[in-house]
Amino acid sequence: MQVLVLNAGSSSLKYQLIDTNTGEVLTRGLVERIGTDVPDHTAALHQAMTTLPETARVEAVGHRVVHGGERFSAPTRITDAVLTDLDRLSTLAPLHNPPALQGIRAARALLPAVPMVAVFDTAFHSTLPPHAYTYAIPYDLYSEHGLRRYGFHGTSHAFVAREAAHVLGQDLRDLKLVTLHLGNGASAAAVQGGVSVDTSMGFTPLEGLVMGTRSGDIDPAIALWLAAKHGPARASDILNRESGLLGLSGVSNDLRDLHRAALAGADRAQLTLQVMVYRLRKQVGAYAAAMNGLDALVFTGGIGENDPWVRAQVVNGLSFLGFHLDEECNERRGQTTRITLAGEMPAALVIPTDEEGEIARQTATTLLA
């Protein structure tokens, strides 16, 4: 099946046409400056369609939707009723879901006869048990308003967990894994028996690990202090766009810049790197405890796939769990590889993620079920 995968942002539209029978990417592209150079998402999609090969047959469209709430725990074929439900969920992800809905409506207008599926970042984490997703706040805030941990990056965590089992030659149902999706946004997941049992992002993608510009875990009183001093909107900007690697280092949210600054002797850059890897080690250790064991640790995402220093700092800091780094293997970048000694368990793996391919696969599976 040829599946057009769409990832609609407020001012951009990423797309790939994927043959799910072969896994081949037939074309990919990015339309930017929607709302300025390109009038709207309908015009952006029309522009994208002109780049498809002449032999292209768009047999389905898979839409990335960040937040599915509790209503959507699996990929879902899009209908008018589903769109209505997704509109209601926009309050949970006001920056991400509305652009996705614009992309869906544009696609339905341009390709009315083509079946479409919404694939949710949160869906993989719908298996979290109540003790993992419940916050210790008044229960009515959950039951009436949905304030709970949802988790994100689900398509990435699902893909690399499945690939890890393949690399290890074991049944995914028999494995306890920690998957680390490390990029400008970063999250960890505890995957036991093939399902997510805990994850570091929460009600929003702000919770959890140190990220490019997001703070990750902090004392909630800091957010209250910032809101009281600067107002809620400014507090949100500080925590989401001015914190993390950027805010702590004062240099950049790009890890390559931080490495250069640290080598040049910049104290704050050095501290930032140490804070980041310290939090990563703590998270992996916590999930090993939560699952009462760990068979493999998986690195993915731009940093996870391409930064040997980060991987070494994490793996070497987990020697108490039985990890032994293979330094030569760890220097490889951007390819599937084992970075711990061959034959030993637990293993640490690097697995390039393929979120678009996973969305295409889930779309085809949903429609063919």
PyMOL commands that set and color helices and strands:
alter all, ss='L'
color gray80, all
select helices_A, chain A and resi 41-49+80-89+97-110+123-127+130-133+139-145+154-168+172-174+220-230+232-241+244-249+255-263+267-291+301-306+308-316+319-321+327-330+355-368
alter helices_A, ss='H'
color red, helices_A
select strands_A, chain A and resi 2-8+12-19+24-32+60-65+76-77+116-120+176-182+186-192+195-199+296-300+337-338+347-350
alter strands_A, ss='S'
color yellow, strands_A
deselect
rebuild
show_as cartoon
